[in-house]
Amino acid sequence: MKMMTILLAALLLAVTLPVGGHSSDEKAETVMKTGGSGFGLGIMKILADAFEKSHPGIHITIVPSLGSSGGIKAVLHGALDFAISSKPLKEAEKDQGVDATELARSPVVFVVNSKVEKEAISTPELEKIYGGRMDSWPDGSPIRLVLRPEADSDTKIAKGLSPGMEQAVKFAQSREGMIVTPTDQDTAEAVEKISGALGMSTLTQILSEKRKMKILSFNGVRPSVEGISDGSYPLARSLYIVTSTKTPAAARQFIDFIGSQAGRKILTEYGNMVVEARKDASP
């Protein structure tokens, strides 16, 4: 909590400082700031780069991962112009004056280090791995499970796979010496670097950040945009854009671009199923 307060203070200071590097007769650049859920940062950078080509007077700055809750708090404090979230708003957040619009969904995937000799995984296997009853891959190399914090979206998704997985995940998180990564980017880096690693990610993060890891089929189904669209692949995370009454017109231009034909094409190309933009109505 203390680190989040410090980061929010730093962001607040940053948005109040004037943009440097312009002479008095130059037109100042409009700088927008966004951040939040780590899985959406890569695709947001790609969208921002495309937007800036047709809007040379506007620049989108994307801050390192704050998580969904951190991004929402940053919007409420005026440190961000809009935020990226993977979860709907709570009623208390709505009451403070923020709105969330769902734009897309991306498959949640189980991933392993690129050297792991494994192409697919099932719920029963995951129950054994998280539950400590399976600790090596078929070639005999040790499994290194990469966990997320208890309140994280991926943890909740893993628990929801089955009653057995709910208990197995709780057991894994109770064990000493486990690898627990605070952000989506930390998770990806751990899976890339640690021999035998197994973790969770999203298709859009892997594609947009060009991550070098192996995506596993899950219960016989290969993760894909088409799979979450037709219901054959069951795991997905939503991409929400969170705004407030203070969100400036330039930021709303960018948000409109995301929903345009060009923006939707980019979302789809990088592993997202575009949904018809709608205000979050969930508590």
C-alpha positions as CSV (number, residue, x, y, z in Angstrom):
1,M,0.0,0.0,0.0
2,K,2.9,2.4,0.8
3,M,4.5,1.7,-2.5
4,M,1.2,2.3,-4.3
5,T,0.8,5.7,-2.5
6,I,4.4,6.7,-3.5
7,L,3.8,5.7,-7.1
8,L,0.5,7.6,-7.3
9,A,2.2,10.7,-5.8
10,A,4.9,10.5,-8.5
11,L,2.3,10.1,-11.2
12,L,0.4,13.1,-9.9
13,L,3.5,15.2,-10.0
14,A,4.3,14.1,-13.5
15,V,0.9,15.1,-14.9
16,T,1.2,18.6,-13.4
17,L,4.6,19.3,-14.9
18,P,4.7,21.0,-18.3
19,V,5.9,19.1,-21.3
20,G,9.4,20.2,-22.1
21,G,11.4,20.4,-25.3
22,H,9.3,23.0,-27.1
23,S,10.3,26.5,-28.0
24,S,7.9,29.4,-27.5
25,D,6.7,29.4,-31.1
26,E,6.2,25.6,-31.2
27,K,2.9,24.0,-30.6
28,A,3.1,22.0,-27.3
29,E,2.4,18.3,-27.5
30,T,-0.6,16.9,-25.7
31,V,0.5,14.0,-23.5
32,M,-2.0,11.5,-22.2
33,K,-1.1,9.0,-19.5
34,T,-2.6,5.5,-19.1
35,G,-1.7,2.3,-17.3
36,G,-3.3,-0.5,-15.2
37,S,-3.6,-4.2,-15.8
38,G,-0.3,-5.6,-17.1
39,F,-1.8,-7.9,-19.7
40,G,-3.2,-4.9,-21.6
41,L,0.0,-2.8,-21.7
42,G,1.5,-4.3,-24.8
43,I,-1.6,-4.1,-27.0
44,M,-2.2,-0.5,-25.7
45,K,1.3,0.5,-26.8
46,I,0.7,-0.9,-30.3
47,L,-2.7,0.9,-30.5
48,A,-1.1,4.1,-29.2
49,D,1.6,4.0,-31.8
50,A,-1.0,3.6,-34.6
51,F,-3.1,6.4,-33.2
52,E,-0.2,8.8,-32.9
53,K,0.7,8.4,-36.6
54,S,-2.6,10.1,-37.6
55,H,-2.7,12.4,-34.5
56,P,0.9,13.9,-34.4
57,G,0.0,16.4,-31.7
58,I,-1.0,13.8,-29.2
59,H,1.3,11.3,-27.3
60,I,0.1,8.4,-25.2
61,T,2.4,7.5,-22.3
62,I,2.0,4.1,-20.8
63,V,3.2,3.6,-17.3
64,P,4.5,0.3,-15.9
65,S,2.0,-2.2,-14.5
66,L,-0.2,-0.9,-11.6
67,G,-2.7,-3.7,-11.8
68,S,-6.4,-3.1,-12.4
69,S,-7.1,-1.7,-8.9
70,G,-4.0,0.5,-9.1
71,G,-5.0,1.9,-12.5
72,I,-8.5,2.7,-11.3
73,K,-7.2,4.5,-8.2
74,A,-4.8,6.4,-10.4
75,V,-7.7,7.7,-12.5
76,L,-9.6,8.7,-9.4
77,H,-6.6,10.6,-8.1
78,G,-6.0,12.3,-11.5
79,A,-2.7,10.6,-12.0
80,L,-3.9,8.8,-15.2
81,D,-6.2,10.2,-17.9
82,F,-7.8,6.7,-18.3
83,A,-6.9,3.2,-17.1
84,I,-6.7,-0.4,-18.4
85,S,-8.6,-2.9,-16.3
86,S,-9.2,-6.7,-16.5
87,K,-12.2,-6.6,-14.1
88,P,-15.5,-4.7,-13.9
89,L,-15.8,-1.9,-11.4
90,K,-17.0,-2.2,-7.9
91,E,-20.1,-0.2,-6.9
92,A,-17.9,1.9,-4.6
93,E,-15.6,2.8,-7.5
94,K,-18.6,3.7,-9.6
95,D,-19.9,5.9,-6.8
96,Q,-16.6,7.9,-6.9
97,G,-17.2,8.9,-10.5
98,V,-15.5,6.4,-12.8
99,D,-17.0,4.3,-15.7
100,A,-15.7,1.2,-17.4
101,T,-16.3,0.1,-21.0
102,E,-15.4,-3.4,-22.1
103,L,-13.6,-3.4,-25.4
104,A,-12.2,-6.9,-25.9
105,R,-11.4,-10.3,-24.4
106,S,-8.3,-12.4,-24.8
107,P,-7.8,-16.1,-24.1
108,V,-6.1,-16.9,-20.8
109,V,-3.4,-19.5,-21.5
110,F,-1.2,-21.9,-19.6
111,V,2.4,-21.4,-20.6
112,V,5.7,-23.1,-20.0
113,N,9.4,-22.3,-20.6
114,S,10.2,-22.8,-24.2
115,K,12.4,-25.8,-23.5
116,V,9.8,-27.8,-21.7
117,E,8.8,-30.9,-23.7
118,K,5.1,-30.4,-23.2
119,E,2.4,-29.3,-25.7
120,A,-0.9,-29.7,-23.8
121,I,-2.2,-29.8,-20.3
122,S,-5.5,-30.9,-18.6
123,T,-7.4,-29.9,-15.5
124,P,-6.5,-33.2,-13.7
125,E,-2.8,-32.6,-14.4
126,L,-3.1,-29.1,-13.1
127,E,-4.8,-30.4,-10.0
128,K,-1.8,-32.7,-9.4
129,I,0.8,-30.0,-10.1
130,Y,-0.7,-27.2,-8.0
131,G,-1.6,-29.8,-5.3
132,G,2.0,-31.0,-5.1
133,R,1.3,-34.5,-6.3
134,M,3.2,-34.0,-9.7
135,D,6.5,-32.3,-9.6
136,S,8.3,-33.3,-12.8
137,W,7.7,-33.1,-16.5
138,P,7.6,-36.3,-18.7
139,D,11.3,-36.0,-19.3
140,G,12.0,-36.0,-15.6
141,S,12.9,-32.3,-15.3
142,P,11.4,-30.5,-12.3
143,I,8.2,-28.4,-12.6
144,R,8.7,-24.8,-11.4
145,L,5.2,-23.4,-10.7
146,V,4.9,-19.6,-11.1
147,L,2.0,-18.3,-9.0
148,R,0.2,-15.0,-8.8
149,P,-1.1,-13.3,-5.6
150,E,-4.3,-14.7,-4.1
151,A,-6.5,-11.8,-5.2
152,D,-5.2,-11.8,-8.8
153,S,-7.5,-12.5,-11.7
154,D,-5.4,-15.5,-12.9
155,T,-5.5,-17.0,-9.5
156,K,-9.3,-16.7,-9.4
157,I,-9.5,-18.2,-12.9
158,A,-7.3,-21.2,-11.9
159,K,-9.4,-21.8,-8.8
160,G,-12.6,-21.8,-10.8
161,L,-11.5,-24.6,-13.1
162,S,-12.8,-27.3,-10.7
163,P,-13.4,-27.9,-7.0
164,G,-10.1,-29.9,-7.1
165,M,-8.2,-26.9,-8.5
166,E,-9.6,-24.6,-5.9
167,Q,-8.1,-26.7,-3.2
168,A,-4.9,-27.3,-5.1
169,V,-4.3,-23.6,-5.7
170,K,-4.9,-22.9,-2.0
171,F,-2.4,-25.6,-1.2
172,A,0.2,-24.2,-3.6
173,Q,-0.1,-20.7,-2.2
174,S,0.4,-22.0,1.3
175,R,3.7,-23.7,0.5
176,E,6.9,-22.0,1.5
177,G,9.5,-21.1,-1.2
178,M,7.0,-20.8,-4.1
179,I,7.6,-18.4,-6.9
180,V,5.0,-15.6,-6.7
181,T,5.1,-12.8,-9.2
182,P,3.3,-9.5,-8.6
183,T,2.6,-8.4,-12.3
184,D,1.8,-10.0,-15.6
185,Q,5.2,-8.8,-16.9
186,D,7.0,-10.4,-14.0
187,T,5.2,-13.7,-14.7
188,A,6.1,-13.7,-18.3
189,E,9.8,-13.0,-17.5
190,A,9.8,-15.8,-14.9
191,V,8.4,-18.3,-17.4
192,E,10.9,-17.3,-20.1
193,K,13.9,-17.5,-17.8
194,I,13.2,-20.3,-15.3
195,S,13.9,-23.8,-16.5
196,G,10.8,-26.0,-16.2
197,A,8.5,-23.0,-15.4
198,L,4.7,-23.2,-15.7
199,G,2.5,-20.2,-15.4
200,M,-0.5,-18.3,-16.8
201,S,-0.7,-15.5,-19.3
202,T,-3.0,-14.1,-22.1
203,L,-2.7,-14.6,-25.8
204,T,-2.7,-10.8,-26.3
205,Q,0.2,-10.2,-23.9
206,I,2.3,-13.0,-25.5
207,L,1.7,-11.7,-29.1
208,S,2.0,-7.9,-28.3
209,E,5.1,-8.3,-26.2
210,K,6.6,-10.9,-28.5
211,R,7.2,-13.3,-25.5
212,K,9.3,-16.4,-26.0
213,M,7.3,-19.1,-24.3
214,K,5.2,-22.1,-25.2
215,I,1.4,-21.9,-25.2
216,L,-0.2,-25.2,-24.1
217,S,-3.5,-26.6,-25.4
218,F,-5.9,-26.9,-22.5
219,N,-8.2,-29.9,-22.1
220,G,-7.6,-30.7,-25.8
221,V,-8.4,-27.3,-27.1
222,R,-5.9,-24.9,-28.6
223,P,-6.4,-21.3,-27.2
224,S,-7.6,-18.9,-29.9
225,V,-9.8,-15.9,-30.5
226,E,-12.2,-18.1,-32.4
227,G,-12.3,-20.5,-29.5
228,I,-13.5,-17.9,-27.0
229,S,-15.9,-16.5,-29.7
230,D,-17.6,-19.8,-30.3
231,G,-17.3,-21.0,-26.7
232,S,-15.0,-24.0,-27.4
233,Y,-12.2,-22.4,-25.3
234,P,-13.5,-21.5,-21.8
235,L,-10.8,-19.1,-20.4
236,A,-10.6,-15.4,-21.1
237,R,-9.9,-12.0,-19.5
238,S,-11.7,-8.9,-20.4
239,L,-10.1,-5.6,-21.4
240,Y,-11.9,-2.6,-19.9
241,I,-11.1,1.1,-20.4
242,V,-11.8,3.1,-17.3
243,T,-12.5,6.8,-17.5
244,S,-13.8,9.6,-15.3
245,T,-15.4,13.0,-15.8
246,K,-11.9,14.4,-15.9
247,T,-10.8,12.3,-18.8
248,P,-9.8,14.9,-21.5
249,A,-11.1,15.1,-25.0
250,A,-7.7,13.9,-26.5
251,A,-7.9,10.7,-24.4
252,R,-11.5,10.1,-25.6
253,Q,-10.3,10.5,-29.2
254,F,-7.8,7.7,-28.6
255,I,-10.5,5.5,-27.0
256,D,-12.8,6.1,-30.0
257,F,-9.8,5.0,-32.2
258,I,-9.6,1.7,-30.4
259,G,-13.2,1.1,-31.3
260,S,-12.8,2.1,-34.9
261,Q,-12.2,-0.3,-37.8
262,A,-8.4,0.2,-37.6
263,G,-8.3,-0.3,-33.8
264,R,-10.5,-3.4,-34.0
265,K,-8.2,-4.9,-36.6
266,I,-5.2,-4.4,-34.4
267,L,-7.0,-5.9,-31.4
268,T,-7.9,-9.0,-33.4
269,E,-4.5,-9.3,-34.9
270,Y,-2.9,-9.4,-31.4
271,G,-5.1,-12.1,-29.9
272,N,-8.3,-10.3,-28.8
273,M,-12.0,-10.9,-29.5
274,V,-13.5,-7.5,-30.0
275,V,-16.8,-7.0,-28.2
276,E,-19.4,-4.4,-28.9
277,A,-18.3,-1.6,-26.6
278,R,-20.7,-1.3,-23.6
279,K,-20.6,0.3,-20.2
280,D,-19.9,-2.0,-17.3
281,A,-23.2,-2.8,-15.5
282,S,-21.7,-5.3,-13.1
283,P,-21.1,-4.7,-9.4
